[in-house]
Each structure stands twice: as C-alpha cells, then as structure tokens.
C-alpha cells in the first residue's frame, strides 16, 4: 500500500513539473522577479495549460492582476523575453505578440479588442526522411527555460502588452489536445519609431484550433508533409 501511494505522489509531482508558467520578463539580459512585470496567470499554483482557444483566458490567462502589476520601460529595438519556472519539457511552437494598450498597460481593458500583432516566432524545422523513412520535426527551444526576441525598432512609443506563448504539441493529434502556456507582460516602449504594425488579430479569435500547426500529430507525420505551418498571423518585425 505504501508503494502504491508513493507511486501516486511521484506521478503527481511528475505531472506538475512537466508543466510550467511564464512569470518573468527578461530585461537587459536578466529575468525580473516572479510576476513583477508579468500579469499573474490563473495557473500560477498548478502550472496547468490552457487547451480552449475560444476562451477569453487565451488572451493573457488572466488572474485580474493588471492593476497590481508593474510596467517596465523598454526601448524599441531592445531584446526582451520570458523565463519559465522550469524547462520547456514539451516540444512546441513559440511566439510573441504585442498589443497597443488602451487606456494603459495596467488596465484590464488593454488588449481586449483586435489590437494584437505578432513580432516573433520560433517554429520547428522539418527534416525529410530518407530511404522510405518518415521525416521528423526538430524543436530548438525544447529543454530550455526561456526565449528572447526583439521589440521592433520602428514600433511607436507608448504602452503595450507583450504576450509570450508556447503551444506544446506532444498530444496535439486531436482537437483540443494542444497545450497553451502563456502570459502577458506590461511595458512602456520608449524611443520608438513611426511603424504601423499589421496584421492585427484578437484573442480569442486568432486561432480556431484546427490550424495545421495546432492540430498535428508530431510523432506520425503524413507522407506528404513538407514542413510545419505556423498558426496565427504573419510576423511584423520592422
């Protein structure tokens, strides 16, 4: 009986450690403290992912902490990122979006309309099979605990949300199987330019869940597979 309960505890610990949150914004090469500039997400205690792309939670995994979260000042063209509370245990697709914040980055209303644009992505690469063997997908950021990207240099100054996301694809072969790990940081962009970010999308709305980059069996790719198709809009990084 003791062995049985020990096995249950071990399984529970493994389940939790296999999941993660994104609590830290990376600034000037260093991670902030947990939830300092990142809105605390609803999974801050259990690390569990989202799977419903139609839920309002797909925006920032809100925990109603916008007003109690600080706003970081960053320069257009600066390198920023997100650090997880553990390694990215699952293979997946990574992206970063931004949204002009109205009225301010620390308001619950920010990012609730069609204002989001993608500024970065890291998609798995495809290696074709040889001698009749199936091809494979390669995931560069697997087993790391952070990802970084550049604020577009021509982005106009002002307050924004930055949405960091990993779509884990290890059980994505059925609808609703893909796991979304995400959070939103609050920033004030300084020394910006006169760019016009596009295309703009909303969350929810950017994904249907049926995209080939979301609904995919990464362990049994079809014979005619030629490469991973990134979900969501094209990247704007001028």
C-alpha positions as CSV (number, residue, x, y, z in Angstrom):
1,X,0.0,0.0,0.0
2,X,2.8,2.4,0.9
3,X,4.4,1.7,-2.5
4,X,1.1,2.4,-4.2
5,X,0.7,5.8,-2.6
6,X,4.4,6.6,-3.3
7,X,3.8,5.9,-6.9
8,X,0.7,8.2,-6.9
9,X,2.8,11.0,-5.3
10,X,5.6,10.5,-7.8
11,X,3.1,10.6,-10.7
12,X,1.6,13.8,-9.4
13,X,5.0,15.5,-9.0
14,X,6.0,14.5,-12.5
15,X,2.7,15.9,-13.9
16,X,3.2,19.2,-12.2
17,X,6.9,19.5,-13.2
18,X,6.1,18.7,-16.8
19,X,4.0,21.9,-16.9
20,X,5.1,25.4,-16.3
21,X,4.3,29.1,-16.2
22,X,6.0,32.2,-17.7
23,X,6.3,34.5,-14.7
24,X,9.4,36.5,-15.5
25,X,10.1,39.2,-18.1
26,X,13.7,39.2,-19.3
27,X,15.1,42.8,-19.4
28,X,18.8,43.8,-20.1
29,X,19.7,40.1,-20.1
30,X,18.3,39.3,-16.7
31,X,14.9,37.9,-15.5
32,X,12.7,40.0,-13.3
33,X,11.2,38.7,-10.1
34,X,8.1,36.5,-10.5
35,X,5.0,38.4,-11.6
36,X,6.8,41.8,-11.3
37,X,6.0,42.9,-14.8
38,X,4.0,39.9,-15.9
39,X,0.4,39.6,-15.0
40,X,-0.1,36.6,-12.7
41,X,-1.8,33.8,-14.6
42,X,-4.6,31.6,-13.2
43,X,-2.2,28.6,-13.3
44,X,0.4,30.2,-11.0
45,X,0.0,27.5,-8.5
46,X,-0.8,24.4,-10.5
47,X,1.1,25.2,-13.8
48,X,-1.7,23.7,-15.8
49,X,-2.0,24.7,-19.5
50,X,-5.0,26.1,-21.5
51,X,-6.5,24.0,-24.2
52,X,-9.6,26.0,-25.3
53,X,-8.6,28.6,-27.9
54,X,-12.1,30.1,-27.8
55,X,-11.8,31.1,-24.1
56,X,-11.1,34.7,-23.0
57,X,-8.3,33.2,-21.0
58,X,-6.3,32.6,-24.2
59,X,-5.5,36.3,-24.2
60,X,-3.3,36.5,-21.1
61,X,-4.5,33.7,-18.9
62,X,-5.9,36.5,-16.7
63,X,-5.9,36.4,-13.0
64,X,-7.3,40.0,-12.6
65,X,-3.9,41.3,-11.6
66,X,-3.3,44.1,-14.2
67,X,-3.5,47.0,-11.7
68,X,-1.2,45.3,-9.2
69,X,1.5,44.5,-11.9
70,X,4.3,47.0,-12.6
71,X,5.0,48.4,-16.0
72,X,8.6,48.0,-17.3
73,X,10.2,50.6,-19.6
74,X,11.9,49.2,-22.6
75,X,13.4,50.8,-25.8
76,X,12.2,50.0,-29.2
77,X,14.8,47.6,-30.7
78,X,15.7,46.2,-27.3
79,X,15.9,42.4,-26.7
80,X,13.4,41.1,-24.1
81,X,11.8,37.8,-23.4
82,X,10.1,35.4,-21.0
83,X,11.6,33.0,-18.5
84,X,9.6,29.9,-17.3
85,X,9.5,28.4,-13.8
86,X,11.1,25.3,-15.3
87,X,12.4,23.9,-18.5
88,X,10.1,23.7,-21.6
89,X,9.6,20.0,-21.1
90,X,7.2,19.6,-24.1
91,X,8.1,20.2,-27.7
92,X,6.2,23.0,-29.3
93,X,5.9,26.3,-31.3
94,X,6.8,29.6,-29.7
95,X,5.6,33.1,-30.5
96,X,5.4,36.6,-29.1
97,X,2.7,39.2,-29.8
98,X,2.2,42.8,-28.7
99,X,-0.8,45.0,-28.3
100,X,-1.1,48.7,-28.0
101,X,-2.5,49.2,-24.5
102,X,-5.6,51.3,-24.1
103,X,-6.1,53.1,-21.8
104,X,-2.9,51.9,-20.1
105,X,-0.9,48.7,-19.9
106,X,-2.0,48.0,-16.3
107,X,-5.7,48.3,-17.2
108,X,-7.9,45.2,-17.6
109,X,-9.3,46.7,-20.8
110,X,-5.9,46.6,-22.6
111,X,-5.7,44.0,-25.3
112,X,-9.4,43.1,-25.3
113,X,-10.0,44.1,-28.9
114,X,-8.4,43.5,-32.3
115,X,-5.1,45.1,-31.5
116,X,-2.6,42.2,-31.3
117,X,0.3,41.7,-33.8
118,X,2.9,39.0,-33.9
119,X,6.6,40.2,-33.6
120,X,8.5,36.9,-33.3
121,X,8.1,33.1,-33.7
122,X,10.2,30.0,-33.4
123,X,8.8,27.2,-35.4
124,X,10.0,23.6,-35.5
125,X,12.1,22.8,-38.6
126,X,11.5,19.7,-40.7
127,X,14.0,17.1,-41.7
128,X,12.8,14.9,-44.6
129,X,13.1,11.2,-44.3
130,X,15.4,9.1,-46.4
131,X,15.1,5.5,-47.8
132,X,11.4,5.5,-47.2
133,X,11.7,6.6,-43.6
134,X,9.3,9.3,-42.3
135,X,10.5,12.9,-41.7
136,X,10.9,14.4,-38.3
137,X,10.3,17.8,-36.7
138,X,13.1,19.5,-34.7
139,X,12.4,21.7,-31.7
140,X,15.2,24.2,-31.0
141,X,13.9,25.5,-27.6
142,X,13.0,22.2,-26.0
143,X,14.6,21.7,-22.6
144,X,15.5,25.4,-22.2
145,X,13.7,27.7,-19.8
146,X,13.5,31.0,-21.7
147,X,13.1,32.6,-25.0
148,X,14.1,36.1,-26.2
149,X,13.2,38.4,-29.1
150,X,13.5,42.0,-30.3
151,X,11.0,44.8,-29.9
152,X,10.6,46.0,-33.5
153,X,12.8,49.2,-33.9
154,X,10.0,51.1,-35.7
155,X,7.3,50.4,-33.1
156,X,5.8,53.7,-32.0
157,X,6.4,54.7,-28.4
158,X,3.7,54.1,-25.8
159,X,2.3,51.4,-23.5
160,X,1.9,47.9,-24.7
161,X,1.2,44.3,-23.6
162,X,3.7,41.6,-24.7
163,X,2.2,38.2,-24.9
164,X,4.6,35.3,-24.8
165,X,3.4,31.8,-25.7
166,X,4.4,28.2,-26.2
167,X,1.9,25.9,-28.0
168,X,3.0,22.4,-26.8
169,X,2.3,19.8,-29.4
170,X,3.1,16.5,-27.8
171,X,-0.6,15.5,-27.6
172,X,-2.0,17.7,-30.3
173,X,-3.2,15.0,-32.6
174,X,-6.9,15.5,-31.6
175,X,-8.8,18.8,-31.4
176,X,-8.2,20.5,-28.0
177,X,-5.1,18.5,-27.4
178,X,-2.5,21.2,-28.0
179,X,-1.5,22.9,-24.7
180,X,-1.0,26.7,-24.5
181,X,1.5,28.1,-22.0
182,X,1.3,31.9,-22.0
183,X,1.4,35.2,-20.1
184,X,1.4,38.9,-20.7
185,X,4.0,41.5,-19.6
186,X,3.2,45.2,-19.2
187,X,5.6,47.6,-20.8
188,X,6.2,51.2,-21.8
189,X,8.1,51.4,-25.1
190,X,10.4,54.4,-25.4
191,X,12.5,55.8,-28.3
192,X,10.1,54.3,-30.8
193,X,9.6,55.0,-34.5
194,X,6.7,55.5,-36.9
195,X,5.9,51.9,-37.9
196,X,2.3,50.6,-38.4
197,X,2.1,47.1,-37.0
198,X,0.0,44.6,-39.0
199,X,-2.0,42.4,-39.4
200,X,-4.0,42.8,-36.3
201,X,-5.8,40.0,-34.6
202,X,-7.8,39.4,-31.4
203,X,-7.6,36.9,-28.6
204,X,-9.7,34.9,-28.7
205,X,-10.1,34.9,-32.4
206,X,-6.5,34.5,-33.7
207,X,-6.8,30.7,-33.6
208,X,-9.6,28.2,-34.4
209,X,-7.8,25.2,-33.1
210,X,-8.0,23.5,-36.5
211,X,-4.8,25.1,-37.9
212,X,-2.3,22.5,-39.2
213,X,0.2,24.0,-36.7
214,X,-2.1,23.3,-33.8
215,X,-3.9,20.1,-34.8
216,X,-1.0,17.9,-35.6
217,X,0.5,14.5,-34.7
218,X,4.2,15.4,-34.5
219,X,5.1,11.7,-34.0
220,X,3.3,10.4,-37.1
221,X,3.6,13.0,-39.8
222,X,1.8,12.3,-43.1
223,X,3.8,11.0,-46.1
224,X,3.2,14.3,-48.0
225,X,4.3,16.5,-45.1
226,X,6.7,19.2,-46.3
227,X,7.1,21.5,-43.2
228,X,5.4,23.0,-40.2
229,X,2.8,25.7,-40.8
230,X,2.9,28.4,-38.1
231,X,-0.5,29.3,-36.7
232,X,-1.7,32.9,-36.4
233,X,-0.8,36.0,-38.5
234,X,2.4,36.8,-40.2
235,X,5.3,38.3,-38.2
236,X,5.7,42.1,-38.2
237,X,9.2,43.0,-37.1
238,X,10.2,46.2,-38.9
